[in-house]
Amino acid sequence: MTGTTPKIIIYRSSTITICVKIDLACCAQNFLSDAEEDSDFLICVCLNEFSFCYKERSDIFLQEMFGMQNNESGNLDFHDYDRNLKRLLERINGKVPQYEGRRGNMNKAKDLSKLTPKNRELLLRVYNDCILKGNSKARTLCRVQRLAWSFILFENKDVDTATKEDFHEVFSKIMTDSNNGDTTKRLRVEELKRFDKEYYGNGEDYTPRTKFMKFARSSKSRYLPEDLLSKKDAEKIINSAYWIRDKAMLNTLWSTGARIGEIGNLKVKSFEYLGQNNAAHLMLNGKTGMRKVLIVEPVLDILAWIDSHPNRNKPDFKESYLFTTIDGKPLNHALAQTIIRKAMNRSGIKKRNNPHLWRHSRATYLCGKGLGEMQMRHYFGWAKGSDMPSIYIHLSQKGLDEAMRKTLGIDEEEVKEKVCKICAHSNIPNAVNCLRCGKPLSLEGYIQLDQERKIMDKEREISQKVLIEAMRLVQNGLNPEEAQNQAIKSIAQQQVGQKPVMKVSASN
């Protein structure tokens, strides 16, 4: 610690963030001794990167505000694939990985010291082959990690000489592990079978050791309707966020239903404000490529965040990531998850706090609103052959419930009034546009306003054509009334694609 300059950062979790930096090391002990015993009062002493936390969870604050977990190169590795892959390889080689900042679930990590030397060699071979094939870091990490977890189950036996009975025993352990869900089990079984096929089946067929392994695919969702976030839940969570960045990010996550990685990779230039009806386009980059989606709900929050963005005065601001830390560094997956978890805790919503729940919930909500299958594929970035839209049909009961209530004459539960974000006017529950300022209150409201505007523009265009045509006919000698009637008939025929038949009779 000699020669380093400590900084004391004081943070109180309220709408105002207070940061005090002290350059004198002798002041540190005084601040710590006088600290309040308030759970919302955090004091951290920082020596260069991270050396001491006075209160629990102080490291989360440092990571959120200063982006300590982002890589030094400045390139966004939202899911920390580089670091996680490095740690996994260190553990496979029998080394103890170095953890910066928080250690997360390190104590729950699998003990890879149980791997035999031969199995370690096989895992490193798989890793090298993934690199040679040009696999992505995400794919490489997933494959090596799943195989490592499965290889542990062989205990002191080498996988290359294991018998069918050994594989049967490992398969049984995977399938009976109560700590893992069906998806995790299926992926581990598939990865183990793929490994056996590629390295011991000449890449053509599964060997008898793994051919017996079967895992029935299920098209059912893991979520029940009551597990999902309702629109009311989402709004409550969003309003529970303190910082405008968090509100904007959560609102964007709900409105787009995008993957959390797609949100993290957004840049300022990805946001295109349309300048009317409080709407904008977002350009998302996901597994199926680029797609442009329409947003309404988060637009005001995004504009407010952009106005206070840490990089707003830089010449290359458009290239900056949209959601960043206070010093302009991009968020990573861990920090995004922390933002979601803290907002959900404040809101009192007792549901899963993983980012993908928001995607499931939004897809179910829009499915219930009648969004078509093709529109859902584009909006959520699903491939044409994906069966994801069908998964949400059984989760979306709202449309059926509304129809049944109407048929049976049952009144729906009372819904709170909608408050306009522009003028703060309270509107009736089923309003789609504000009754005072006319701005849309939701995506449905924007679509309705847009359709009405197009109709009005078309009517104005037709009226102008009729007027011009009538004036021309008057100049050719028709009286004004007859000229107007012929002009209307002529323009109407043009609109329906018929060839106009002009009859011009001279007056007098």
N, C-alpha and C positions, 0 to 999 in steps of 0.2 A: 504493500500500500504506500510505500515511501515514494514521494514525488508526485503522487496523484492528487487531484483537486476534487474533494467530495462535493456533491450537490445534494441539498435537501429539498425534496419535493413534497409539498403538503397538498392533499386533495380531499375535498369534502364532497360526497356524492349528493349534489343538489343541482338545481338548474344553473348554478354558477360554479365554475371550476377555478380554484385558487392554486396557483403554482408559485412557490417562493424558492429561489435558488440562493444558497449561501456558499461563499467561497472559503470561509474559514472553518477548518476542521474542528476547532475547539468549540464551535457553536453547536455541533451535532448532538453532543450529550445533553446540553441544556434543552434543546428542542424535544429530545426523546423523553426526558424526565418530566417535562411539562405537558406532554401530550394528553389529550382527553381520552377517556376510556370509551369513546363512542365508536360503535361498530362501523359507522359511516366515515370515520376520520382516519385517514391513512397517511403514514409517514414512511418514506423510503429514503435511505441513504445510498447514493449511487457512486461507485468508484469506477470510472470509465463506463463499462457496460452495466454490470449488475453484481452487487456484492452483498447486499443486506436488505431485508424487509422487516420493518417494525411490526406491521400488522399483516394478518393473513389476507391473501388476495391482492396485496399491493403490487405484485408482479403483473397481475392482469392489467392493472391501470397503466403500468409502464409500457406494456406491450401495446395496449390500445392507443395510448397517446403518442408514443415515440417509435412504434414499429420495430422493436428490438429483434423480432424473429425473422424479419425479411432478409433475404440474401444480400450480400455486399455488392454484387454486380449491378443491382438496380433492376434486373429482369424479374418479372413477376413469376413466382413459383407458388401459386395460390394454395396448393395442397401440400406444400413442403416436400415434394417427391424427392428432391436431391438429398435433403437432410435425412429423411426417413430411410431412403435406400442406403445411404452411407452407414447409418446406425445398424441396419439389418445386416449388412455385410460384416461389420465389426463384430456383431454378436455371433454370426456364423463362424467367423475365424477365432472365436473364443475370447475376444477382447471385451472389455467393459466400455461401452460407448460414453462419450462426453456429452452431457446435457447442459445446454445454456438456459438460464432462466428457470422456468417451471419444469418439473419432471413429469408432469401429467400422470399417466397411468403406468409409470415405469415399474412399480411394484407388482402390477398385474400382468406384466409382459411374460410371454412364454420363456421358459428356461431352456435356451439353446445349448447349454453346456452338456445336455444329455445326448446330443448328436454324436454319432460315431464318426471317426475320421473319414471313412469312406463316404458316408452320407453328406458330410461337409463338402467333400470334393465334388459330389454329384450336384449339390446346390450351386456351387461356384461355376460348375460347367454349364448349368442351365442359365445362370446370369450372363456368362460370356457369350453363349449362343444367342440370347436375346439381344445383346449389344450388336453382334454381327448381323443379325436379321434386321436391324434398324427399328426394333420395337420401341415404343414410347416409354418414357420413364415410369408412367403410371402402370402400363401393362407389365413392364419388367418387375416393378415392385410387387404388384398383385400376384404375379405368377410365383416368384421366388418365395414370397411370404406364405402363400397357401401351401406350397410344397414343404416349406420348413415346418409349419405347424403339423402337417401330416407325417413327416419323417420322424418327428419326436415320438409319435405313437408307436413306432417300430421298436422303441427303446434301444436295446443293445444289438439289434439285428441290422445288417446292411440291406438296403433296399434292393440292390442289384442281385443278391442271392436269396431274397425272401421268397417263400413259397406261397401258393394260393391260400393256404390256411392262414399265413401271416397277414396277407392282404385282407382276408375275410375278417380277421380279428380287428384290424385297423378300421375297416369299413364299419364294423359294428360300433366301435368307439366313437367314430364321427357321428353316426346316426343317433346315438343315445346321449350325446352331450347336451344337457339341458341349458347350458350357457349360450348356445348358438341357435339362431333361427333357421328356418328351412332354407332360406336363400344362401346363407353362409355354408350350411352343410352341403347343399347341391354344388356350389362353386368349388368346394374343396374336393369333393368326389370327382367332379369333371376334370379338375386340374391334375389329380393323381392318375386318372385314366389316360389323359392326354400325354402325360410324362411317360407312362409305361408304353403307350403306342409309339411315340416318337423315338424312344431310346432302346426299346426292346422288342418292338413289333415292326421294325423297319418303316415306320410311319404309315403303314398301310392298314393295319387292323390291330385291335386290342388283343393282348395275349390272354391265355386262359386265366392268368392271375387276376385280371381286372374285368374280364368280359362279363362276369356275373353281376357286377355292380350296376344297379338300376335305381334311378331316382325319378319318380313321377313328377312331371312338371304340372304346376297348378296355375290356372288363369285367375284364381281368386286373389283379391287384395288381402294384404295382412291387416288392413285397417277396417274397423267397423265405422259406420256413419258417425257414431258418437265420439270416436277417437279423433275425428278431423276437426280442423278449425272452421268455425262459421265466420261469416263476414263480420258479425258483431264481435267475435273473439279477436279477429285480426285487427279491427279498428281499436279495440281496447288495448291490445299489446302495443300497437304503433303509438298510441297516445301516452303510453307509459314510458316511452323512451325520452331521456332528458335532452340529448344532443340532437341538433337538426340533422346531422349526418346519419345518425341511427334511425331517426324517423324516415328520412328519405330512402335509406337502404331497405328498411322493413316494408315500407309502402311499395317500393319497387318490386321486392320479392313477392309480395302478395298480388299486386296488380298483374305482373307478367307470368307468375307461376314458373319462373325460370329456374334452372339448376343454379346452385349457389356458386359454382365455378364460373358460370356465365355472368352472374352479377359482379363477381370479383374482377373479371376481365374487362368490364365496361370501361371505356374511356370517355372523356368529356365530349369528344367528337361523335361518340355513339348516340348522343342525345340530340334530337332535332326538334326544337320547339316550333310548332306549326303556327303560332301567333294568333290563333282564334279558338274560341270555345274551350280554352284551357286544356288543349290536347297536345301530344307530342309523339314522335316516333323514337323507338329505341332499336338500335342494331345489335342483336345478340349473336354471339359466335359460339355454337355448341357442337355436339357430336355429329349432327347432320349438316353442319355448315352454317353459313350466315343466314339470318332471317330478320325481317323488320316487323316489329309489333307495335300496335297502337296502345298508348297509355293515357289515362286521364287522372285517376286518383292521386298518383304521386308527383304530378307535374309541379305543383306549387312548392312542395318540399324540396324537390330536386333543384328548382330555380333558386330557392333560398340558400341551399347548401352551396351551389356553384358561386353565389355572390360572396360567400365566406370561405371558399376553397383555399387551402394553404398555397396552392400553386397558381392562383388566379392572375398574379402579376408577371408571371414568366412568359417569355415570347412564344414558347411552345406549349402553352396551356392546353390547347386542344388535344395534344398527345398525352396529357396527364391522365392517370386513372381516375375514374369518376369518384370512387369511394376510397379515401385514404386516411392515414393517421393525421395527427395534428401537424406533423412536420412534412406532410406531403408524400409519405411512402405508401405504397399500395397495401391493402389489407391482405391477410392470408386466411386460410380456412379456419384456423383456431380462433382468430380474433372475431371473424364473422359469427362463429358459433357462440362466442362469449356475448356478443351484442344481443343475439336472439335470446339466449338463456337469461340474461339479466333483465331484459324487457319483459319476458314472460313471467319471471319471478315477481317483478313489481306489479304486474297486472293481476296476479292471483289466478291465472289460468293454469289449471293442473292437467296439462297434456304434454305429450312428448315435445321436447324443444329442439329436435334435429331439423336442419334446414329443409330436408326433402318433404317433411310433413306439410310445409307451406305449399309445395308444388302439388302434392296429392290433393290438398284441400281446395286449392284454386281450380284444379282440373275438374273436381267434382262439382264445385259451385257453378262453373261455366257450363258444364254438361247439363246441370239442372235448369239453367237459363235457356237451354235449347240450342247451344252452339253446335253446329254440324260436325260430323267426323272429319271431313277434309280441313275445315277451319281449325279444329283442335290439333290436327297433325302439324299444321303450319305454326300455330301460335305456340305450341309447347315443344316444337322441334323433334317430333317423332318421325321415323322413317315410314315410307309408304306401306311396307309390309308389317309394320308393328301392330300388335294387338292391344296396345295400351288403351286406346279409346274405349274398348269394350269392358275394360276392368272397372271403369268409373260409372258405367250404366247402373249397376246394382247398388252403388254407393249413393247415387243421386235419386232420392225419393221425393224431393220437393215438388217437382212438376206433377207427379202422380198424386201426392197429398193435396195440392191445391185444387186439382181437378175433382177429386173425391169430395173435398169440403164444399166446393161450389155445387156439386150434384146433390149432396145431402143437406145443403143449407146450413152448414156449420160455420160459425164465424171463426176466423183465424185469431191467433193470439195477438194482443195489442203490440204494435211495433212503435218504437220511439221515432220522433220526428227527425227528419234529415236537416242538418245544419249546413248551409252553404259556406264553403271555405273562402269565397270571394267577399260576400257582403254580410256574412254571419246571420242571414235570415233563416228562421225555422220554417221548414216546408212539411207538407203532409207526408206520411210514410211512403206512399207509392209514387211520389213525384220523381220524375227523371231529370227535370230542369228546374232551376230556382225560379220561384214565382215573382221575385223582386227584380233580379238582374238578368234573368234568362240564361245564365251559364249552366252547363250540364253538371249534375250532381254525381254522375257515374259514367261508366263506359257506354251503357245503354242510352243515357241522355245525350252523349256526344253523337252517337250514331243517328239518333232521331233528329237532332238539330242539323246534322250534316245532310240527311236526306231531305229535310224541309228546305234547307238552303239550295240544294240542287234543283228541287222542284220550282222554287221561286225564280232561280236563275233561268230555268228553261222557259217558264211562263213569260219572263221579261224579254227573253230572246225572241219568242214567238210573237209577242205583241209588237216588238220593234219591226220584225219582218212584215207583219200585217200592215203596219203603218206605212212603211216604205212602199209596199206593193200597192196599197190604196192610193197613195200620192201619185205613183206612176200612172195608174189607171185614170185618175182625174185629169192628169196632163194629156192623156190620150182621148179625152172627150167624154168620159163617163161622168154621171152626176155622183156626188160624194156618197150617197146612201148605197147606190148600186155598186160603186167601186169598193166600198167597205165589205159588202157581202161577197163579191167575187174574190177579193183579197183573202178573206177568211177561208173560203172554200179552197182556194189555190194552195195556201200554206198548209191547210189540214191535209190535203192530198199529198203534199211533199213529205209531211211527217209520217204518213203511213206507207210511203214508198210508191205511191201511184203517180203516174205521169199527169201533170196538170193539163187540163183542157181550158184554154182561154177563149172567152167569147167577148169580143170588144165591139160594141155597137156605137156608132156615132150619134151624138145628140143633134137634135134639130135636123 
